[in-house]
């Protein structure tokens, strides 16, 4: 069974973006980007909101044709192109990419059906889309990259849901500290089976 994984960067005080949507505070270096590539390479789909999709689609489809783009960034361009995408938007008319299908809203039954298929896990990106997935209790894992910066204000990654969601106990599955001070916190649902050893 495939899992839905929320994988996002956040400031130490809990913001995924500054008050004007800025993300220039994130500390993306080659080590961290290589880790992200390792995580996303096996994904069966990217699940994206409009804002995140348009930001990614403006750069990544042809990023590896830019001679200044090297290493792990160049590799991610291929990962982006090859990975199917579901883009959730009520306003976008088309995506412009064959690998990107459009959805008007999150249909919990469709997502559960996708999760039931064999294949790689699916990465959900974008705080607003993550909020909708949380509301429908569709997220199986949280892989949060905590950056060593306090923004003071901005857009919170996990705002309170209205109506309030049920409590979701989580279990720590792992941590990793990167050379630039970013810390990965990897949590899975507490009711998920622990990985077998050996």
Residue pairs with C-beta under 8 A, 6 or more apart in sequence:
1 115
1 116
2 44
2 114
2 115
2 116
2 117
2 118
2 119
2 120
2 121
2 122
3 115
3 121
3 122
3 140
3 141
4 47
4 111
4 115
4 121
4 122
4 123
4 124
4 133
4 138
4 139
4 140
4 141
5 121
5 122
5 123
5 124
5 139
5 140
5 141
5 142
5 143
6 123
6 124
6 125
6 130
6 133
6 139
6 141
6 142
6 143
6 144
7 36
7 39
7 40
7 123
7 124
7 125
7 143
7 144
7 145
8 16
8 125
8 127
8 130
8 144
8 145
8 157
9 16
9 23
9 26
9 144
9 145
9 147
9 182
10 16
10 144
10 145
10 146
10 147
10 157
11 25
11 146
11 147
11 149
11 150
11 151
11 154
12 146
12 147
12 148
12 149
12 150
13 150
13 151
13 152
14 156
14 157
14 158
15 151
15 153
15 154
15 155
15 156
15 157
16 23
16 127
16 154
16 155
16 156
16 157
17 23
17 127
17 154
17 155
18 24
18 25
18 151
18 153
18 154
18 155
19 153
19 154
19 155
21 51
21 155
25 147
25 149
25 151
26 147
27 147
27 148
27 149
27 180
27 181
27 182
29 178
29 179
29 180
30 71
30 72
31 178
31 179
31 180
32 145
32 178
32 180
32 182
33 71
33 72
33 73
33 76
34 71
34 72
35 176
35 178
35 184
36 72
36 76
37 72
37 75
37 76
37 79
39 123
39 143
40 46
40 76
40 79
40 83
40 123
41 79
42 120
42 121
43 83
43 120
43 121
43 122
43 123
44 83
44 84
44 117
44 119
44 120
44 121
44 122
45 83
45 84
45 85
45 86
45 114
45 122
45 123
46 80
46 83
46 84
46 85
46 86
46 122
46 123
46 125
47 85
47 86
47 88
47 122
47 123
47 124
47 125
47 129
47 133
48 56
48 85
48 86
48 87
48 88
48 124
48 125
48 126
48 129
49 87
49 88
49 89
49 125
49 126
49 128
49 129
50 87
50 88
50 89
50 91
50 92
51 126
51 128
52 125
52 126
52 129
53 85
53 87
53 89
53 92
53 95
53 100
53 126
54 92
56 80
57 95
57 96
57 97
57 100
60 76
60 77
60 80
60 81
61 77
61 80
61 81
61 97
62 77
63 69
63 73
63 74
63 76
63 77
63 80
64 74
64 75
64 77
64 78
69 77
81 99
82 99
83 99
84 99
84 100
84 101
85 95
85 97
85 99
85 100
85 101
86 100
86 101
86 103
87 95
87 100
87 101
87 102
87 103
88 103
88 104
88 105
88 106
88 129
88 132
89 102
89 103
89 104
90 104
90 105
92 102
94 102
95 101
95 102
103 110
105 132
106 129
106 132
106 133
106 136
106 138
108 136
108 138
111 133
111 136
111 138
112 138
114 122
115 122
115 138
115 140
121 140
121 141
124 130
124 133
124 139
127 155
127 156
127 157
127 159
130 139
130 157
130 158
131 159
131 161
133 139
134 158
134 161
134 165
135 161
135 165
137 165
137 166
137 168
140 188
140 189
140 192
141 173
141 186
141 187
141 188
141 189
141 192
142 170
142 185
142 186
142 187
142 188
143 184
143 185
143 186
144 157
144 184
144 185
144 186
144 187
145 182
145 183
145 184
146 182
146 183
146 184
146 185
147 181
147 182
148 181
148 182
168 189
169 189
169 190
169 191
170 187
170 188
170 189
170 190
171 187
171 188
171 189
171 190
171 192
171 194
172 185
172 186
172 187
173 186
173 187
173 188
173 195
174 184
174 186
175 183
175 184
175 185
175 186
176 183
176 184
176 186
177 183
177 184
178 184
